[in-house]
Amino acid sequence: MKILVLNSGSSSLKYQLIDSHTEEVVAKGLAECIGMSQRCGHIVQQTTLAGKISFDTEMNCHDDAMDQVFALLTDPEKGVVKRIDEIAAVGHRVVHGGEKFVQPTIVTDAVLDGIEKMSQLAPLHNPPNLEGIRACRRLMPGIPQVAVFDTAFHATIPDYAYMYALPYDYYAAFGVRRYGFHGTSHQYVAGIALEMLRQRGIAPETSRIVTCHLGNGCSMAAIQGGRAVDTSMGLTPVEGLVMGTRSGDLDPAILTYLSRRLDAPVSDIDQIINKESGLLGLSGLSSDMRDIEEAAAAGHARAELALAVFCYRIRKYIGAYAAAMGGLDAIVFTAGIGENSPVIRERVCRGLGFLGVDLDDGKNATERGRAVDLAAESSRVRVMLIPTNEERMIARETIRVIAASAIPSPLVIAP
């Protein structure tokens, strides 16, 4: 049987159909420009049987997109299932679960209401997540839907790490606290890192790992004994590291200062810190790390500055998390930049010798696409490259939740 994994964005719908026994990706695709009057919608899908197809199409809403995706999946010539009921369950990525949803959860009407209430904390993300869930419930009545929350893995962070030093009433009334994101990715790569450490004689329950999810969005997590104890993103995904277009950590007074100097409303300041800052704002060139590295190598001063700030912030968090956990066993690099940029990994690790970090330059320069230890054999701290797979993690969590519920299912977890 198969699991459909769905990630619904504001104008996009990413999906994978995964075999529940082998974890093979049977089909994957992207529907984009949904509901954008200025651009025609577009769908691209790749399957193990029919290869890649791509075409423009009208999609006014997520319901339209799901109709077309389901038609593709069941197409007699290009599809991969004969009937929709060959899909045993759907796992949905949901960005914000707040304090209410700290585990993947079977979707009910009450759960939908809860996710909708969490939209106050993630107004750009939870509403389209909900649209995807509702479209699937309409098209697949009776097939279990599971919400897997980005914030859930971070639910074990202690209160002294997630609280802000604001009046307590803002936490009690409005939920103002650190939640963290990219939890599915941190959980996936941490699981592999734990096994790699176990093979070196380090027990999971005593392990201390820092995971670095570095992509267009970037976050880090301190994971002690397999449980998250701190993370860099906060109430929203803006806090923490320098990102493609997000600022990361700021003196909050900068926001009111800029508002006064620019005579700008809150919405304009929000646009600046989310869409105009980070690598793009520092370099003045691009939000793409590949462009930044190329320009820095050619002598572009602001691209070099962007690189330096980016790596310094990561290195500073590694030191802080090592202190918080009382030591460090492994640093994990993952996501687009973390997996593919030897330059970033080398610059982050440079100067961490006092912690026992000794990167093998040869491995770092050549390894890609697989879970591998990049540290020199003598290094006291392992440096791991582990490709993330959030869709696989969502599928696994979906299977686990259904297997633990009273819902009859033919699913089995892959070994």
Helices and strands as residue ranges (DSSP letters): E 2-8, E 12-19, E 25-32, E 41-47, E 51-57, H 62-73, G 84-86, E 87-94, E 105-106, H 109-117, G 118-120, H 126-139, E 145-149, G 152-156, H 159-162, H 168-174, H 183-198, G 204-206, E 208-214, E 218-224, E 227-231, H 253-262, H 266-275, H 278-283, H 289-297, H 301-325, E 330-334, H 335-340, H 342-349, G 353-355, H 361-366, E 372-373, E 382-385, H 390-404
